[in-house]
């Protein structure tokens, strides 16, 4: 069982500070398995989107140069406690993830 | 939203599937394949930005440790004081594939974008910001103590 991904949204100094951690191997396709010696196929988060209260505020295309268990930090102008920050991602195998935080 | 595109995707669990149908996420087909597969910084920038000129600017700040203890998890923040930033792209010059990530911003995003990246040994980490339609770049030299095959 994979460890859980995390998201946090805090109102601070007139901004909404968002931190996201996604549990994902982010395989480059170059690494060889220690046991089998075979190349581990490329497997990485390819696209990510962040929404505030249902409206997309940030999107990103990623490659395999992002770290394993990649993180993303950004801030949004303004915001108030109770705002819903939602992050969705999809990887190159079509697996998806969704994280949601209520700002406080 | 193109719901039909989801039907062809493999998903792990029923709950993921239920969630997926509600996610207005773009199909992976639109991902910047040529740019991410480029093997040099120049080639990656051309694939991403065409032949548009990219000016050096101190209004783009690439914050990364000069000496990184883990080449596979180097913290990088790209921020800008430029008006109306529209996108931020992050490159690691010496990686086998230099483009790491490309973000599209809305005016609601303030300050910068922070991520952790893999770097190949000693390399310039380059940030490119598109603001008011023009491109600006800056870079920071990072020495990683152990190499990573990114």
gemmi code that builds the backbone of each chain (N, CA, C; Angstrom):
import gemmi

chains = {
    "A": [
        ("UNK", (0.853, -1.198, 0.000), (0.000, 0.000, 0.000), (0.884, 1.241, 0.000)),
        ("UNK", (0.614, 2.120, -0.918), (1.399, 3.351, -1.026), (1.097, 4.290, 0.133)),
        ("UNK", (2.109, 5.052, 0.535), (1.865, 6.103, 1.515), (1.002, 7.174, 0.847)),
        ("UNK", (0.349, 7.965, 1.686), (-0.622, 8.900, 1.127), (-0.003, 10.188, 0.609)),
        ("UNK", (-0.623, 10.708, -0.432), (-0.282, 12.043, -0.913), (-0.859, 13.063, 0.065)),
        ("UNK", (-0.356, 14.280, -0.018), (-0.800, 15.303, 0.944), (-1.060, 16.621, 0.240)),
        ("UNK", (-1.951, 17.402, 0.808), (-2.163, 18.778, 0.341), (-2.490, 19.647, 1.549)),
        ("UNK", (-2.027, 20.894, 1.483), (-2.283, 21.824, 2.577), (-2.500, 23.209, 1.985)),
        ("UNK", (-3.455, 23.943, 2.489), (-3.698, 25.316, 2.032), (-3.901, 26.211, 3.248)),
        ("UNK", (-3.054, 27.222, 3.370), (-3.113, 28.131, 4.527), (-3.229, 29.574, 4.050)),
        ("UNK", (-4.096, 30.331, 4.722), (-4.188, 31.765, 4.440), (-3.121, 32.470, 5.279)),
        ("UNK", (-2.279, 33.235, 4.591), (-1.135, 33.830, 5.275), (-0.765, 35.124, 4.561)),
        ("UNK", (-0.775, 36.229, 5.284), (-0.350, 37.511, 4.712), (-1.076, 37.885, 3.432)),
        ("UNK", (-2.373, 37.648, 3.379), (-3.144, 38.039, 2.199), (-3.021, 37.096, 1.020)),
        ("UNK", (-2.377, 35.942, 1.248), (-2.234, 34.953, 0.179), (-2.698, 33.586, 0.664)),
        ("UNK", (-2.983, 32.723, -0.292), (-3.263, 31.330, 0.036), (-2.034, 30.517, -0.360)),
        ("UNK", (-1.373, 29.971, 0.640), (-0.137, 29.228, 0.399), (-0.482, 27.738, 0.289)),
        ("UNK", (-0.165, 27.151, -0.856), (-0.542, 25.762, -1.115), (0.709, 24.890, -1.237)),
        ("UNK", (0.664, 23.759, -0.564), (1.753, 22.776, -0.656), (1.141, 21.428, -1.013)),
        ("UNK", (1.712, 20.776, -2.011), (1.184, 19.495, -2.472), (2.330, 18.485, -2.522)),
        ("UNK", (2.066, 17.291, -2.052), (3.041, 16.200, -2.175), (2.306, 15.008, -2.779)),
        ("UNK", (2.828, 14.511, -3.888), (2.189, 13.388, -4.572), (3.080, 12.154, -4.428)),
        ("UNK", (2.511, 11.074, -3.961), (3.292, 9.835, -3.889), (3.320, 9.215, -5.278)),
        ("UNK", (4.486, 9.229, -5.894), (4.594, 8.682, -7.250), (6.053, 8.319, -7.506)),
        ("UNK", (6.331, 7.191, -8.174), (7.730, 6.784, -8.371), (8.505, 7.687, -9.329)),
        ("UNK", (7.839, 8.358, -10.265), (8.502, 9.231, -11.243), (9.721, 8.531, -11.862)),
        ("UNK", (9.475, 7.369, -12.443), (10.560, 6.602, -13.067), (11.003, 7.262, -14.377)),
        ("UNK", (12.318, 7.410, -14.534), (12.847, 8.086, -15.728), (12.875, 7.169, -16.953)),
        ("UNK", (12.834, 5.871, -16.703), (12.985, 4.920, -17.789), (14.432, 4.464, -17.949)),
        ("UNK", (15.353, 5.104, -17.206), (16.776, 4.755, -17.308), (17.230, 3.843, -16.167)),
        ("UNK", (16.459, 3.832, -15.076), (16.879, 3.084, -13.890), (16.698, 1.587, -14.096)),
        ("UNK", (17.675, 0.816, -13.595), (17.557, -0.643, -13.663), (17.150, -1.187, -12.304)),
        ("UNK", (16.270, -2.146, -12.329), (15.820, -2.779, -11.091), (16.998, -3.486, -10.427)),
        ("UNK", (17.170, -3.273, -9.115), (18.301, -3.848, -8.375), (18.313, -5.370, -8.453)),
        ("UNK", (17.149, -5.973, -8.428), (17.049, -7.430, -8.366), (17.095, -8.065, -9.756)),
        ("UNK", (16.239, -7.599, -10.649), (16.136, -8.245, -11.965), (17.163, -7.725, -12.964)),
        ("UNK", (17.711, -6.512, -12.730), (18.642, -5.921, -13.680), (17.964, -5.364, -14.923)),
        ("UNK", (16.646, -5.448, -14.945), (15.901, -4.941, -16.101), (15.563, -3.464, -15.922)),
        ("UNK", (15.485, -2.779, -17.041), (15.110, -1.375, -16.995), (13.671, -1.213, -16.503)),
        ("UNK", (13.493, -0.268, -15.585), (12.144, 0.029, -15.094), (11.517, 1.023, -16.078)),
        ("UNK", (10.355, 0.679, -16.637), (9.753, 1.562, -17.648), (9.463, 2.969, -17.119)),
        ("UNK", (9.552, 3.929, -18.023), (9.252, 5.325, -17.683), (7.816, 5.412, -17.133)),
        ("UNK", (7.676, 6.084, -16.014), (6.366, 6.209, -15.366), (6.380, 7.500, -14.569)),
        ("UNK", (5.629, 8.484, -15.050), (5.734, 9.809, -14.427), (4.425, 10.576, -14.531)),
        ("UNK", (4.221, 11.476, -13.585), (3.064, 12.381, -13.627), (3.288, 13.349, -14.782)),
        ("UNK", (2.274, 13.431, -15.643), (2.444, 14.151, -16.898), (1.745, 15.516, -16.877)),
        ("UNK", (0.629, 15.561, -16.187), (-0.133, 16.810, -16.174), (-0.773, 17.006, -14.799)),
        ("UNK", (-0.764, 18.250, -14.350), (-1.336, 18.555, -13.042), (-2.135, 19.847, -13.151)),
        ("UNK", (-3.233, 19.907, -12.434), (-4.040, 21.129, -12.425), (-4.445, 21.457, -11.004)),
        ("UNK", (-4.471, 22.745, -10.700), (-4.937, 23.200, -9.389), (-6.139, 24.111, -9.584)),
        ("UNK", (-7.153, 23.912, -8.754), (-8.361, 24.728, -8.816), (-8.604, 25.383, -7.468)),
        ("UNK", (-9.180, 26.585, -7.519), (-9.686, 27.208, -6.285), (-11.177, 27.400, -6.465)),
        ("UNK", (-11.953, 26.804, -5.585), (-13.416, 26.888, -5.646), (-13.934, 26.564, -7.048)),
        ("UNK", (-13.344, 25.533, -7.665), (-13.849, 25.047, -8.943), (-13.279, 25.725, -10.175)),
        ("UNK", (-12.452, 26.735, -9.996), (-11.868, 27.430, -11.144), (-10.378, 27.099, -11.241)),
        ("UNK", (-9.919, 26.720, -12.443), (-8.503, 26.373, -12.613), (-7.638, 27.617, -12.425)),
        ("UNK", (-6.643, 27.522, -11.541), (-5.755, 28.660, -11.284), (-4.327, 28.403, -11.764)),
        ("UNK", (-3.984, 27.129, -11.924), (-2.607, 26.789, -12.312), (-2.622, 25.413, -12.958)),
        ("UNK", (-1.851, 25.251, -14.045), (-1.716, 23.907, -14.612), (-0.258, 23.707, -14.998)),
        ("UNK", (0.139, 22.462, -15.073), (1.532, 22.191, -15.395), (1.698, 20.894, -16.166)),
        ("UNK", (2.657, 20.905, -17.097), (3.097, 19.675, -17.761), (4.424, 19.291, -17.133)),
        ("UNK", (4.555, 18.048, -16.758), (5.778, 17.577, -16.106), (6.455, 16.502, -16.937)),
        ("UNK", (7.777, 16.396, -16.756), (8.542, 15.298, -17.329), (9.088, 14.437, -16.200)),
        ("UNK", (9.956, 13.501, -16.552), (10.505, 12.559, -15.579), (11.669, 13.161, -14.799)),
        ("UNK", (11.990, 14.437, -15.056), (13.036, 15.117, -14.301), (12.537, 15.630, -12.959)),
        ("UNK", (11.225, 15.555, -12.746), (10.690, 15.897, -11.424), (11.070, 14.759, -10.476)),
        ("UNK", (11.307, 15.098, -9.210), (11.720, 14.096, -8.227), (10.644, 13.040, -8.001)),
        ("UNK", (11.077, 11.893, -7.495), (10.100, 10.910, -7.031), (9.341, 11.540, -5.863)),
        ("UNK", (8.103, 11.116, -5.659), (7.215, 11.758, -4.687), (7.279, 13.274, -4.872)),
        ("UNK", (6.916, 13.748, -6.059), (7.121, 15.165, -6.388), (6.272, 16.094, -5.525)),
        ("UNK", (6.814, 17.281, -5.297), (6.049, 18.285, -4.574), (5.805, 19.486, -5.456)),
        ("UNK", (4.834, 20.278, -5.063), (4.521, 21.510, -5.779), (4.088, 22.529, -4.744)),
        ("UNK", (4.728, 23.680, -4.765), (4.352, 24.759, -3.862), (4.037, 26.005, -4.676)),
        ("UNK", (2.954, 26.668, -4.333), (2.612, 27.931, -4.996), (1.708, 28.739, -4.066)),
        ("UNK", (1.552, 30.018, -4.401), (0.667, 30.873, -3.611), (-0.343, 31.519, -4.535)),
        ("UNK", (-1.526, 31.759, -3.998), (-2.575, 32.420, -4.758), (-2.896, 33.756, -4.096)),
        ("UNK", (-3.214, 34.742, -4.917), (-3.607, 36.051, -4.389), (-4.874, 35.886, -3.554)),
        ("UNK", (-4.902, 36.556, -2.390), (-6.114, 36.589, -1.574), (-6.532, 35.217, -1.072)),
        ("UNK", (-7.825, 35.052, -0.926), (-8.363, 33.797, -0.406), (-8.888, 33.969, 0.998)),
        ("UNK", (-9.761, 33.025, 1.389), (-10.357, 33.089, 2.728), (-10.520, 31.671, 3.264)),
        ("UNK", (-10.562, 31.546, 4.585), (-10.769, 30.215, 5.146), (-12.032, 29.596, 4.562)),
        ("UNK", (-11.967, 28.352, 4.212), (-13.118, 27.676, 3.621), (-12.996, 27.512, 2.113)),
        ("UNK", (-12.094, 28.268, 1.492), (-11.856, 28.070, 0.051), (-11.427, 26.627, -0.193)),
        ("UNK", (-11.919, 26.048, -1.269), (-11.555, 24.662, -1.580), (-10.476, 24.654, -2.653)),
        ("UNK", (-9.328, 24.097, -2.307), (-8.223, 23.963, -3.254), (-8.175, 22.493, -3.673)),
        ("UNK", (-8.282, 22.266, -4.979), (-8.292, 20.898, -5.475), (-7.171, 20.727, -6.493)),
        ("UNK", (-6.438, 19.651, -6.371), (-5.366, 19.362, -7.320), (-5.637, 17.994, -7.945)),
        ("UNK", (-5.576, 17.940, -9.267), (-5.758, 16.666, -9.972), (-4.538, 16.417, -10.840)),
        ("UNK", (-4.176, 15.153, -10.983), (-3.038, 14.832, -11.851), (-3.322, 13.559, -12.641)),
        ("UNK", (-2.587, 13.407, -13.720), (-2.688, 12.188, -14.525), (-1.274, 11.814, -14.959)),
        ("UNK", (-0.958, 10.520, -14.937), (0.390, 10.122, -15.347), (0.370, 9.495, -16.739)),
        ("UNK", (1.544, 9.085, -17.219), (1.663, 8.626, -18.605), (1.044, 7.249, -18.815)),
        ("UNK", (0.612, 6.596, -17.736), (-0.112, 5.336, -17.890), (-1.618, 5.550, -17.741)),
        ("UNK", (-2.028, 6.796, -17.545), (-3.451, 7.099, -17.400), (-3.961, 7.016, -15.975)),
        ("UNK", (-3.073, 6.704, -15.027), (-3.491, 6.709, -13.624), (-3.728, 8.153, -13.186)),
        ("UNK", (-4.706, 8.331, -12.310), (-5.086, 9.673, -11.892), (-5.085, 9.816, -10.385)),
        ("UNK", (-4.978, 11.026, -9.941), (-5.074, 11.299, -8.518), (-5.790, 12.610, -8.293)),
        ("UNK", (-6.363, 12.729, -7.130), (-7.103, 13.937, -6.787), (-6.875, 14.246, -5.313)),
        ("UNK", (-6.550, 15.489, -5.007), (-6.300, 15.907, -3.630), (-7.097, 17.170, -3.362)),
        ("UNK", (-7.627, 17.274, -2.161), (-8.435, 18.453, -1.859), (-8.123, 18.958, -0.466)),
        ("UNK", (-8.034, 20.271, -0.348), (-7.814, 20.889, 0.957), (-8.778, 22.046, 1.131)),
        ("UNK", (-9.217, 22.257, 2.361), (-10.007, 23.438, 2.680), (-9.043, 24.431, 3.330)),
        ("UNK", (-8.959, 25.620, 2.761), (-8.006, 26.614, 3.265), (-8.372, 27.029, 4.680)),
        ("UNK", (-7.349, 27.239, 5.492), (-7.593, 27.719, 6.855), (-6.436, 28.586, 7.328)),
    ],
    "B": [
        ("UNK", (-15.273, 19.477, -21.927), (-14.616, 18.258, -21.432), (-14.957, 17.078, -22.334)),
        ("UNK", (-13.933, 16.287, -22.660), (-14.135, 15.173, -23.578), (-14.231, 13.877, -22.796)),
        ("UNK", (-15.434, 13.562, -22.347), (-15.600, 12.397, -21.480), (-15.221, 11.106, -22.181)),
        ("UNK", (-15.423, 11.081, -23.492), (-15.140, 9.841, -24.208), (-13.671, 9.434, -24.108)),
        ("UNK", (-12.799, 10.434, -23.997), (-11.372, 10.106, -23.947), (-11.032, 9.291, -22.709)),
        ("UNK", (-11.862, 9.386, -21.677), (-11.565, 8.648, -20.452), (-11.875, 7.157, -20.580)),
        ("UNK", (-12.750, 6.819, -21.492), (-13.175, 5.431, -21.595), (-12.020, 4.519, -21.961)),
        ("UNK", (-11.061, 5.051, -22.677), (-9.929, 4.238, -23.109), (-8.842, 4.115, -22.058)),
        ("UNK", (-8.965, 4.833, -20.966), (-7.894, 4.842, -19.974), (-8.077, 3.738, -18.939)),
        ("UNK", (-6.968, 3.193, -18.513), (-7.014, 2.186, -17.467), (-6.960, 2.885, -16.123)),
        ("UNK", (-7.874, 2.528, -15.262), (-7.832, 3.108, -13.925), (-7.817, 2.002, -12.889)),
        ("UNK", (-7.235, 2.318, -11.748), (-6.996, 1.287, -10.744), (-8.231, 0.796, -10.023)),
        ("UNK", (-9.036, 1.686, -9.553), (-10.161, 1.267, -8.722), (-11.433, 1.963, -9.158)),
        ("UNK", (-12.542, 1.443, -8.697), (-13.838, 2.029, -9.036), (-13.932, 3.452, -8.508)),
        ("UNK", (-13.346, 3.704, -7.350), (-13.447, 5.043, -6.780), (-12.638, 6.039, -7.603)),
        ("UNK", (-11.509, 5.560, -8.122), (-10.702, 6.430, -8.973), (-11.485, 6.747, -10.240)),
        ("UNK", (-12.172, 5.730, -10.780), (-12.956, 5.918, -11.999), (-14.065, 6.935, -11.752)),
        ("UNK", (-14.744, 6.797, -10.629), (-15.833, 7.710, -10.308), (-15.297, 9.133, -10.235)),
        ("UNK", (-14.129, 9.283, -9.620), (-13.530, 10.599, -9.520), (-13.105, 11.117, -10.879)),
        ("UNK", (-12.560, 10.215, -11.703), (-12.000, 10.614, -12.985), (-13.044, 11.269, -13.889)),
        ("UNK", (-14.262, 10.768, -13.831), (-15.301, 11.289, -14.713), (-15.673, 12.730, -14.370)),
        ("UNK", (-15.302, 13.146, -13.169), (-15.628, 14.505, -12.746), (-14.453, 15.465, -12.926)),
        ("UNK", (-13.297, 14.908, -13.245), (-12.103, 15.746, -13.315), (-11.974, 16.356, -14.713)),
        ("UNK", (-12.022, 17.688, -14.798), (-11.903, 18.321, -16.107), (-10.446, 18.411, -16.543)),
        ("UNK", (-9.776, 17.278, -16.559), (-8.345, 17.295, -16.854), (-8.133, 16.985, -18.332)),
        ("UNK", (-7.066, 17.563, -18.866), (-6.770, 17.423, -20.281), (-6.248, 16.022, -20.572)),
        ("UNK", (-6.560, 15.496, -21.733), (-6.039, 14.191, -22.121), (-4.528, 14.292, -22.327)),
        ("UNK", (-3.773, 13.231, -21.990), (-2.316, 13.292, -22.087), (-1.795, 13.588, -23.493)),
        ("UNK", (-2.628, 13.439, -24.505), (-2.187, 13.649, -25.887), (-1.620, 15.046, -26.108)),
        ("UNK", (-2.083, 16.020, -25.334), (-1.659, 17.400, -25.543), (-0.347, 17.715, -24.823)),
        ("UNK", (0.178, 16.746, -24.113), (1.435, 16.916, -23.379), (2.569, 17.265, -24.357)),
        ("UNK", (3.534, 18.074, -23.888), (4.562, 18.641, -24.758), (5.667, 17.635, -25.056)),
        ("UNK", (5.322, 16.590, -25.800), (6.225, 15.461, -26.031), (7.594, 15.878, -26.595)),
        ("UNK", (7.572, 16.636, -27.681), (8.833, 17.004, -28.345), (9.747, 17.772, -27.400)),
        ("UNK", (9.169, 18.668, -26.610), (9.980, 19.480, -25.704), (10.583, 18.627, -24.587)),
        ("UNK", (9.782, 17.722, -24.034), (10.287, 16.894, -22.930), (11.307, 15.866, -23.407)),
        ("UNK", (11.190, 15.435, -24.658), (12.125, 14.423, -25.166), (13.390, 15.029, -25.771)),
        ("UNK", (13.442, 16.354, -25.879), (14.634, 17.023, -26.403), (15.834, 16.701, -25.524)),
        ("UNK", (17.013, 16.581, -26.169), (18.189, 16.156, -25.412), (19.184, 17.288, -25.137)),
        ("UNK", (18.905, 18.488, -25.655), (19.742, 19.638, -25.313), (18.834, 20.786, -24.889)),
        ("UNK", (19.430, 21.722, -24.137), (18.659, 22.869, -23.647), (18.101, 23.677, -24.818)),
        ("UNK", (18.965, 23.935, -25.828), (18.551, 24.715, -27.005), (17.353, 24.092, -27.707)),
        ("UNK", (17.480, 22.784, -27.916), (16.440, 22.039, -28.620), (15.129, 22.083, -27.807)),
        ("UNK", (15.243, 21.902, -26.501), (14.055, 21.908, -25.636), (13.381, 23.278, -25.655)),
        ("UNK", (14.210, 24.334, -25.625), (13.647, 25.697, -25.640), (12.968, 25.981, -26.975)),
        ("UNK", (13.596, 25.520, -28.068), (12.986, 25.730, -29.396), (11.658, 24.983, -29.496)),
        ("UNK", (11.636, 23.766, -28.955), (10.404, 22.971, -29.011), (9.282, 23.632, -28.214)),
        ("UNK", (9.678, 24.303, -27.147), (8.683, 24.920, -26.271), (8.289, 26.326, -26.709)),
        ("UNK", (9.285, 27.106, -27.154), (9.038, 28.528, -27.412), (9.209, 28.927, -28.878)),
        ("UNK", (9.573, 27.995, -29.756), (9.849, 28.360, -31.143), (11.141, 29.151, -31.221)),
        ("UNK", (11.208, 30.093, -32.139), (12.461, 30.838, -32.320), (12.417, 32.181, -31.596)),
        ("UNK", (11.379, 32.396, -30.786), (11.262, 33.665, -30.061), (12.503, 33.904, -29.202)),
        ("UNK", (12.909, 35.150, -29.125), (14.090, 35.508, -28.351), (13.786, 35.400, -26.853)),
        ("UNK", (14.768, 34.900, -26.098), (14.613, 34.818, -24.645), (15.668, 35.710, -24.015)),
        ("UNK", (15.215, 36.798, -23.406), (16.152, 37.759, -22.814), (16.546, 37.351, -21.407)),
        ("UNK", (17.795, 37.617, -21.058), (18.213, 37.417, -19.677), (17.563, 38.496, -18.821)),
        ("UNK", (17.084, 38.135, -17.642), (16.461, 39.135, -16.776), (16.650, 38.777, -15.312)),
        ("UNK", (17.089, 39.785, -14.537), (17.201, 39.560, -13.100), (15.841, 39.624, -12.408)),
        ("UNK", (14.803, 39.936, -13.190), (13.445, 39.903, -12.638), (12.927, 38.467, -12.577)),
        ("UNK", (13.706, 37.533, -13.131), (13.416, 36.101, -12.961), (14.420, 35.580, -11.935)),
        ("UNK", (13.942, 34.951, -10.902), (14.836, 34.451, -9.855), (14.725, 32.928, -9.770)),
        ("UNK", (15.863, 32.259, -9.929), (15.904, 30.799, -9.788), (16.616, 30.506, -8.471)),
        ("UNK", (15.855, 30.054, -7.504), (16.406, 29.796, -6.182), (16.635, 28.292, -6.027)),
        ("UNK", (17.897, 27.909, -5.912), (18.260, 26.498, -5.740), (19.558, 26.462, -4.950)),
        ("UNK", (19.797, 25.393, -4.204), (21.036, 25.355, -3.413), (22.259, 25.235, -4.329)),
        ("UNK", (23.322, 25.991, -3.992), (24.552, 25.931, -4.771), (25.143, 24.518, -4.704)),
        ("UNK", (25.057, 23.950, -3.513), (25.541, 22.587, -3.302), (24.364, 21.736, -2.830)),
        ("UNK", (23.933, 20.828, -3.689), (22.760, 20.009, -3.354), (23.226, 18.674, -2.784)),
        ("UNK", (22.635, 18.292, -1.668), (23.065, 17.054, -1.024), (22.449, 15.819, -1.676)),
        ("UNK", (21.288, 15.982, -2.298), (20.684, 14.854, -2.999), (20.336, 15.270, -4.421)),
        ("UNK", (21.021, 14.663, -5.393), (20.810, 15.028, -6.794), (19.417, 14.662, -7.281)),
        ("UNK", (18.767, 13.764, -6.565), (17.440, 13.324, -7.006), (16.316, 14.163, -6.405)),
        ("UNK", (16.658, 15.007, -5.432), (15.639, 15.859, -4.789), (16.222, 17.243, -4.535)),
        ("UNK", (16.406, 18.011, -5.604), (16.959, 19.353, -5.467), (15.802, 20.358, -5.437)),
        ("UNK", (15.672, 21.098, -4.330), (14.567, 22.069, -4.263), (14.842, 23.280, -5.158)),
        ("UNK", (13.881, 23.616, -5.987), (14.019, 24.752, -6.907), (12.756, 25.610, -6.823)),
        ("UNK", (12.955, 26.913, -6.689), (11.830, 27.847, -6.771), (12.121, 28.849, -7.879)),
        ("UNK", (11.192, 28.977, -8.808), (11.322, 30.006, -9.841), (10.248, 31.042, -9.575)),
        ("UNK", (10.693, 32.293, -9.389), (9.736, 33.362, -9.116), (10.083, 34.558, -9.985)),
        ("UNK", (9.165, 35.495, -10.058), (9.410, 36.662, -10.896), (8.694, 37.886, -10.360)),
        ("UNK", (9.310, 39.041, -10.612), (8.660, 40.306, -10.266), (8.081, 40.946, -11.526)),
        ("UNK", (8.165, 40.246, -12.664), (7.620, 40.775, -13.920), (6.096, 40.892, -13.826)),
        ("UNK", (5.558, 41.891, -14.507), (4.102, 42.061, -14.554), (3.484, 41.007, -15.468)),
        ("UNK", (2.313, 40.548, -15.109), (1.528, 39.620, -15.932), (2.271, 38.351, -16.372)),
        ("UNK", (2.854, 37.608, -15.454), (3.487, 36.345, -15.854), (2.429, 35.349, -16.333)),
        ("UNK", (2.736, 34.693, -17.450), (1.771, 33.761, -18.056), (2.213, 32.310, -17.921)),
        ("UNK", (3.531, 32.098, -17.914), (4.015, 30.729, -17.767), (5.401, 30.717, -17.140)),
        ("UNK", (5.732, 29.586, -16.529), (7.062, 29.374, -15.951), (7.534, 28.000, -16.390)),
        ("UNK", (8.732, 27.935, -16.993), (9.306, 26.643, -17.371), (10.622, 26.458, -16.632)),
        ("UNK", (10.905, 25.216, -16.251), (12.121, 24.902, -15.502), (12.935, 23.867, -16.274)),
        ("UNK", (14.232, 24.166, -16.460), (15.132, 23.276, -17.187), (16.350, 22.973, -16.321)),
        ("UNK", (16.937, 21.782, -16.511), (18.235, 21.465, -15.935), (19.142, 21.141, -17.115)),
        ("UNK", (20.082, 22.049, -17.381), (20.846, 22.019, -18.640), (21.521, 20.677, -18.925)),
        ("UNK", (22.133, 20.050, -17.903), (22.929, 18.852, -18.149), (22.148, 17.542, -18.047)),
        ("UNK", (20.860, 17.640, -17.778), (20.078, 16.400, -17.734), (19.966, 15.796, -19.135)),
        ("UNK", (19.809, 14.471, -19.222), (19.644, 13.839, -20.539), (18.479, 14.474, -21.313)),
        ("UNK", (17.436, 14.867, -20.582), (16.315, 15.606, -21.171), (16.112, 16.852, -20.307)),
        ("UNK", (16.573, 18.010, -20.778), (16.642, 19.195, -19.905), (15.307, 19.744, -19.391)),
        ("UNK", (14.231, 19.636, -20.180), (12.978, 20.221, -19.689), (12.416, 19.399, -18.532)),
        ("UNK", (12.176, 20.060, -17.412), (11.658, 19.393, -16.214), (10.152, 19.595, -16.103)),
        ("UNK", (9.712, 20.849, -16.248), (8.288, 21.150, -16.059), (7.957, 22.484, -16.707)),
        ("UNK", (6.714, 22.608, -17.125), (6.237, 23.859, -17.701), (4.858, 24.162, -17.121)),
        ("UNK", (4.733, 25.316, -16.483), (3.489, 25.674, -15.802), (2.789, 26.826, -16.523)),
        ("UNK", (1.469, 26.744, -16.593), (0.667, 27.842, -17.114), (0.000, 28.524, -15.927)),
        ("UNK", (0.220, 29.832, -15.823), (-0.279, 30.573, -14.674), (-1.553, 31.333, -15.021)),
        ("UNK", (-2.344, 31.641, -14.015), (-3.433, 32.602, -14.159), (-3.055, 33.788, -13.280)),
        ("UNK", (-3.724, 34.933, -13.465), (-3.388, 36.112, -12.641), (-3.580, 35.862, -11.143)),
        ("UNK", (-4.269, 34.789, -10.789), (-4.473, 34.493, -9.364), (-3.219, 33.955, -8.681)),
        ("UNK", (-2.269, 33.475, -9.473), (-1.047, 32.931, -8.881), (-0.110, 34.076, -8.514)),
        ("UNK", (0.327, 34.108, -7.264), (1.281, 35.129, -6.842), (2.619, 34.450, -6.584)),
        ("UNK", (3.640, 35.233, -6.462), (5.018, 34.756, -6.240), (5.420, 33.671, -7.214)),
        ("UNK", (6.032, 32.591, -6.759), (6.622, 31.639, -7.707), (6.119, 30.233, -7.555)),
        ("UNK", (6.837, 29.330, -8.210), (6.501, 27.912, -8.200), (7.682, 27.166, -7.571)),
        ("UNK", (7.380, 26.310, -6.593), (8.432, 25.510, -5.957), (8.231, 24.034, -6.274)),
        ("UNK", (9.328, 23.374, -6.653), (9.289, 21.935, -6.924), (10.604, 21.313, -6.453)),
        ("UNK", (10.677, 20.000, -6.503), (11.968, 19.324, -6.337), (12.263, 18.583, -7.632)),
        ("UNK", (13.532, 18.646, -8.059), (13.886, 18.069, -9.364), (15.112, 17.160, -9.252)),
        ("UNK", (15.313, 16.362, -10.308), (16.525, 15.549, -10.425), (17.521, 16.331, -11.273)),
        ("UNK", (18.772, 16.364, -10.871), (19.777, 17.022, -11.706), (20.929, 16.071, -11.981)),
        ("UNK", (21.544, 16.249, -13.158), (22.685, 15.416, -13.533), (23.987, 16.091, -13.131)),
        ("UNK", (24.445, 15.886, -11.890), (25.735, 16.408, -11.450), (25.774, 17.919, -11.313)),
        ("UNK", (26.720, 18.563, -12.044), (26.854, 20.024, -11.970), (26.157, 20.622, -13.175)),
        ("UNK", (25.243, 21.525, -12.921), (24.446, 22.027, -14.048), (23.806, 23.371, -13.739)),
        ("UNK", (23.519, 24.106, -14.798), (22.690, 25.288, -14.646), (21.236, 24.855, -14.573)),
        ("UNK", (20.533, 25.374, -13.577), (19.083, 25.214, -13.541), (18.511, 26.525, -14.075)),
        ("UNK", (17.723, 26.424, -15.137), (17.266, 27.597, -15.877), (15.760, 27.778, -15.697)),
        ("UNK", (15.363, 28.996, -15.421), (13.933, 29.324, -15.352), (13.583, 30.276, -16.476)),
        ("UNK", (12.498, 29.999, -17.187), (12.033, 30.892, -18.254), (10.613, 31.334, -17.923)),
        ("UNK", (10.411, 32.635, -17.919), (9.086, 33.186, -17.622), (8.572, 33.910, -18.863)),
        ("UNK", (7.325, 33.611, -19.230), (6.672, 34.397, -20.272), (5.797, 35.420, -19.564)),
        ("UNK", (6.031, 36.698, -19.878), (5.249, 37.759, -19.239), (4.894, 38.795, -20.296)),
        ("UNK", (3.629, 39.167, -20.356), (3.147, 40.094, -21.393), (3.605, 39.642, -22.782)),
        ("UNK", (3.657, 38.349, -22.995), (3.972, 37.802, -24.312), (5.456, 37.688, -24.632)),
        ("UNK", (6.341, 38.218, -23.782), (7.781, 38.138, -24.049), (8.434, 37.134, -23.097)),
        ("UNK", (9.604, 36.622, -23.504), (10.271, 35.570, -22.734), (11.507, 36.093, -22.019)),
        ("UNK", (11.667, 35.690, -20.769), (12.798, 36.115, -19.943), (13.370, 34.914, -19.213)),
        ("UNK", (14.700, 34.880, -19.082), (15.305, 33.750, -18.382), (16.383, 34.183, -17.408)),
        ("UNK", (16.615, 33.308, -16.454), (17.740, 33.465, -15.545), (18.139, 32.055, -15.114)),
        ("UNK", (19.288, 31.929, -14.452), (19.748, 30.590, -14.096), (20.568, 30.592, -12.826)),
        ("UNK", (20.677, 29.426, -12.220), (21.515, 29.236, -11.036), (22.314, 27.969, -11.242)),
        ("UNK", (23.611, 28.041, -10.902), (24.468, 26.867, -11.064), (24.354, 25.983, -9.817)),
        ("UNK", (24.062, 24.714, -10.038), (23.883, 23.776, -8.935), (24.927, 22.663, -9.046)),
        ("UNK", (25.571, 22.373, -7.937), (26.474, 21.218, -7.894), (25.814, 20.168, -7.014)),
        ("UNK", (25.537, 19.031, -7.603), (24.937, 17.946, -6.821), (26.026, 16.931, -6.513)),
        ("UNK", (26.022, 16.447, -5.277), (27.131, 15.608, -4.841), (27.054, 14.184, -5.392)),
        ("UNK", (25.856, 13.722, -5.703), (25.717, 12.398, -6.314), (24.863, 12.550, -7.560)),
        ("UNK", (25.277, 11.934, -8.644), (24.558, 12.091, -9.908), (23.233, 11.388, -9.912)),
        ("UNK", (22.328, 11.877, -10.734), (21.035, 11.220, -10.913), (20.801, 11.060, -12.390)),
        ("UNK", (20.337, 9.920, -12.793), (20.023, 9.713, -14.195), (18.606, 10.168, -14.440)),
        ("UNK", (18.448, 11.410, -14.795), (17.108, 11.903, -15.102), (16.927, 11.813, -16.603)),
    ],
}
model = gemmi.Model(1)
for chain_id, residues in chains.items():
    chain = gemmi.Chain(chain_id)
    for i, (resn, *xyz) in enumerate(residues, 1):
        res = gemmi.Residue()
        res.name, res.seqid = resn, gemmi.SeqId(i, " ")
        for name, pos in zip(("N", "CA", "C"), xyz):
            atom = gemmi.Atom()
            atom.name, atom.element = name, gemmi.Element(name[0])
            atom.pos, atom.b_iso = gemmi.Position(*pos), 0.0
            res.add_atom(atom)
        chain.add_residue(res)
    model.add_chain(chain)
structure = gemmi.Structure()
structure.add_model(model)
structure.setup_entities()
